[in-house]
Amino acid sequence: MAKKKKQQRQQPAQQQSAKSEALTLKDQLNGDVLEKLKLAKKDLVAKEQAAQDEREAKLAFERKQREKNKSFAELLNEYGDKGSKFNS
């Protein structure tokens, strides 16, 4: 019976230490490190947005260049007579 009493007394102590270990990452980091991480996240988001904007601009430019370099036959096949205001 003495063994059971010792085990029961150890369990509350282990639960208490588990609660102290359950601190969140935010609680464990000091404010300076947390601010640096937030700043790094903002920078990364800004860089990703800039890269996305650049990709979209490049695709738009390439579309314009392809349209500009089409031959008359390609334009006629694509648009036909529907683009003429002189057709009756």
VOPAGU-2260 file (C-alpha; in pm, 1 decimal, decimal comma):
REM VOPAGU-2260
SITE   aa  ch    i         X         Y         Z
SITE  MET   A    0       0,0       0,0       0,0
SITE  ALA   A    1     285,6     235,2      65,6
SITE  LYS   A    2     388,7     211,5    -298,8
SITE  LYS   A    3      45,6     324,3    -417,2
SITE  LYS   A    4      53,3     630,1    -190,9
SITE  LYS   A    5     393,9     734,2    -327,4
SITE  GLN   A    6     270,6     702,4    -686,8
SITE  GLN   A    7     -37,7     908,6    -613,2
SITE  ARG   A    8     172,8    1186,3    -459,9
SITE  GLN   A    9     406,3    1197,9    -762,4
SITE  GLN   A   10     126,1    1237,6   -1015,8
SITE  PRO   A   11      11,2    1584,0    -900,1
SITE  ALA   A   12     370,5    1705,1    -912,3
SITE  GLN   A   13     407,7    1573,5   -1265,8
SITE  GLN   A   14      83,9    1740,2   -1371,6
SITE  GLN   A   15     204,9    2070,7   -1230,6
SITE  SER   A   16     529,6    2048,3   -1425,6
SITE  ALA   A   17     335,3    1958,4   -1740,8
SITE  LYS   A   18     127,6    2274,6   -1697,6
SITE  SER   A   19     438,9    2487,9   -1672,5
SITE  GLU   A   20     575,6    2323,2   -1988,0
SITE  ALA   A   21     250,4    2400,3   -2169,2
SITE  LEU   A   22     351,8    2763,1   -2214,3
SITE  THR   A   23     300,3    2884,6   -2566,1
SITE  LEU   A   24     584,4    2984,9   -2790,0
SITE  LYS   A   25     475,5    3347,1   -2758,2
SITE  ASP   A   26     506,6    3323,9   -2380,3
SITE  GLN   A   27     854,3    3175,0   -2402,0
SITE  LEU   A   28     999,5    3426,6   -2647,0
SITE  ASN   A   29    1094,1    3768,1   -2527,7
SITE  GLY   A   30     940,6    4072,4   -2694,7
SITE  ASP   A   31    1244,4    4162,4   -2902,6
SITE  VAL   A   32    1261,2    3825,0   -3074,6
SITE  LEU   A   33     886,6    3827,9   -3133,8
SITE  GLU   A   34     906,3    4171,3   -3298,0
SITE  LYS   A   35    1191,4    4053,1   -3521,7
SITE  LEU   A   36     985,2    3754,0   -3631,3
SITE  LYS   A   37     684,8    3974,3   -3708,0
SITE  LEU   A   38     903,1    4210,3   -3910,0
SITE  ALA   A   39    1055,6    3919,6   -4102,7
SITE  LYS   A   40     706,7    3789,4   -4179,7
SITE  LYS   A   41     597,1    4130,6   -4311,7
SITE  ASP   A   42     907,9    4150,0   -4530,5
SITE  LEU   A   43     847,5    3803,7   -4668,6
SITE  VAL   A   44     483,7    3880,3   -4749,6
SITE  ALA   A   45     586,4    4204,1   -4921,6
SITE  LYS   A   46     850,4    4023,6   -5129,6
SITE  GLU   A   47     603,1    3754,3   -5233,3
SITE  GLN   A   48     348,9    4019,7   -5335,7
SITE  ALA   A   49     610,7    4207,3   -5537,7
SITE  ALA   A   50     716,2    3886,0   -5712,0
SITE  GLN   A   51     352,9    3805,6   -5795,7
SITE  ASP   A   52     298,3    4155,7   -5936,0
SITE  GLU   A   53     613,9    4123,4   -6143,8
SITE  ARG   A   54     499,3    3787,7   -6286,9
SITE  GLU   A   55     161,3    3933,3   -6380,6
SITE  ALA   A   56     322,0    4235,1   -6547,4
SITE  LYS   A   57     558,4    4009,6   -6742,0
SITE  LEU   A   58     271,4    3792,9   -6865,5
SITE  ALA   A   59      73,4    4101,5   -6972,7
SITE  PHE   A   60     375,7    4236,9   -7158,5
SITE  GLU   A   61     430,9    3902,7   -7334,9
SITE  ARG   A   62      63,4    3892,9   -7440,2
SITE  LYS   A   63      93,0    4242,3   -7586,4
SITE  GLN   A   64     410,6    4147,5   -7770,5
SITE  ARG   A   65     249,2    3837,5   -7919,9
SITE  GLU   A   66     -52,3    4041,5   -8028,8
SITE  LYS   A   67     173,4    4310,6   -8174,3
SITE  ASN   A   68     380,0    4060,8   -8372,4
SITE  LYS   A   69      87,1    3874,8   -8530,0
SITE  SER   A   70      72,8    3873,1   -8905,3
SITE  PHE   A   71    -222,5    4012,5   -9098,3
SITE  ALA   A   72    -342,4    3659,3   -9177,9
SITE  GLU   A   73    -338,3    3562,1   -8809,3
SITE  LEU   A   74    -531,9    3875,1   -8714,8
SITE  LEU   A   75    -785,0    3813,2   -8992,0
SITE  ASN   A   76    -834,7    3453,8   -8879,4
SITE  GLU   A   77    -876,4    3559,9   -8519,9
SITE  TYR   A   78   -1104,4    3860,1   -8562,8
SITE  GLY   A   79   -1252,1    3811,3   -8909,9
SITE  ASP   A   80   -1500,9    4067,1   -9031,1
SITE  LYS   A   81   -1652,6    4137,0   -8691,2
SITE  GLY   A   82   -1404,4    4416,1   -8616,8
SITE  SER   A   83   -1480,6    4630,4   -8920,4
SITE  LYS   A   84   -1707,3    4932,3   -8885,3
SITE  PHE   A   85   -1728,5    4968,3   -9263,5
SITE  ASN   A   86   -1914,4    4641,8   -9326,6
SITE  SER   A   87   -2277,9    4689,0   -9409,7
